[in-house]
């Protein structure tokens, strides 16, 4: 089991309770939910102790950091080089305009999606109409015929284990 430590933070101009965000992220990355990943996630208090940071951030800040062009899709992003995940506050509060899933599942999806990027994974395609979507499909703005899914599929976990050197 590999241990990855993270710090959850609230970005500038975001009106959201820090403790609530931390608790939501901890619940999503709990050992019970991520046991098949081969990774145990632990929240830490300081950035210095963290392997990566998850920041609830404004769409405007994300646009400046992650997108060279206008972020009309209003997405979250992972800054791989700096090991920082920027979770779009608008999406955290409202989910996707494309489909309507409950906020708990949408939040699971976006955290799982971006954390898997930080761990080295790339986007995936819909395997076929009516199939569960890979969590690394950009489900915020398209499902490409797939069914919304907030969790990594078995083949995604196989890729992750390969990247992390887990047998």
N, C-alpha and C positions, 0 to 999 in steps of 0.2 A: 504494500500500500504506500503510495506516494502522498506526502503531506504538502499542501499548498496553503499558504496564509494570505488572507486578504484584509484590506481595510475598506469599509464602506463609508462614504462621505456624502455630504450635501454640498453642491456647488453654489457659487455666487448667484444671488437673485432667485433662488429656489425656495419657495415657502412650503417646506415639508419637514416633519419632525425627524430629527436625526436618529433617535432611538427606534422609532417606528420603521424607518428604512433599514437600519441595521438588522432588526428582528425579521423583517420580510426576507432580506437576502440570506440571513442565516437559515431560515426555514427552507428556502429553495435549495440551498447548498448543503442541507443536513446529511449526515452519513446515511440515514434511512433512505433518502431519495437518490443519493449518488453512490451507493455501495457498489454498483456494477461498473462504475467508472474506473475503479482502481485508484481513486484519488480521495483523500480525506481533506475537506476544506475547513480551515480554522480562521475565525475572525480574530484580528489583532487590533490593539488600540493605536499603534503608531505606524506611520508609513514606512519608517525605517525597518520595522520587523516584517513587513508585508512582501510577498512575492508579486502581488498586483493590487491595484486599487480599483474600486467600483464607485464612480461618482454619479449621483443623480444631478443632471445638468440641463441647462436651458437649451432649447433648439438653436438659439443664436450662438451660444458658446460652442456647441458641437459643430456648427457650420464653420466657425473660424478655425477649429482645431482639426477636423477630419475631412472637410470637403473643400476642394479647390473651386468648385462651382456651387451654385445655389442648391441647397439641400431641400428641394421641393417635396421630397418623399418624407422628410422629417424623421429620419431614422436615428437609431442609436449607433454607436461605433466602438471599435476596439483599436486603440493606438498600440499596436503590437510592440513597436520599438521601445516605448516607454512603459509598457505593461500597465496601461490604464484603460479601463472600460468607461465609456460615457453613456449612461442610460438617459434617453430623452425623456425629460420630465413631462412634456405634453403627452407622449405615448404612455408613460407610467400611469397617468391620470385618466386617459381616454381610450387607450388601446389603438386598434387599427381602424381606419375608415373603410378599409376594403372588406373586412368580414367582422362578424360580431361574435366574439367569444367572451367568456367572463373574464374579468380583470385578473383574477388569481391565476388562471391558465395563461393569459397573455404575459403576465409578469414572469411566470416560470419560463415561458418560451424565451423571452428577451434576455434574461439572465443566463440561462443555459446556452443560448446561441452565442452570446458575446464571450462567456467564459471559455467555451470550446475554441473560439478564435484565439484567445490568449494562450491556450494550451497548444496551439499550433495547427488547428484545423482550418480547412477552407470551406467555402460554400458548396452545397450539394444541389442536385437537381431532383425534381419530382420523379420517382421511379415509374409512375404510370397513373392514369386517371383512376380515382377511387382508392388509391393506396394512401397509407399514412405518410404525411410529409416528413422528410428528414428535418430535425431541428435546425440544421444548417441551411435549409432552404430559406430564402428571405421572405418569411411568411407575413410580415407586416404589410406588404403591398401586393403579394401574389401567392396563390397556392398552385398554380399551373395544373389544376385538375386534381390535386391531392386533397386529403382531409387534414385540417389543422391538427397539429401535434406539438405539445410543448416539451417532449422528452426525446433524448437521443435514441435512434433506432439501433438495433444490434449491429448493423454494418458500420454505423458511425462509432460505436464503442470499439469495434475491432480496429478501425483506423486510429482512434485515440490510443488504444493499448499499444499499437505498433509504434506510434510517435513517441510514447512515453517509455517504450521498452518493457512493457508488462506482458508476461507470457500467459 
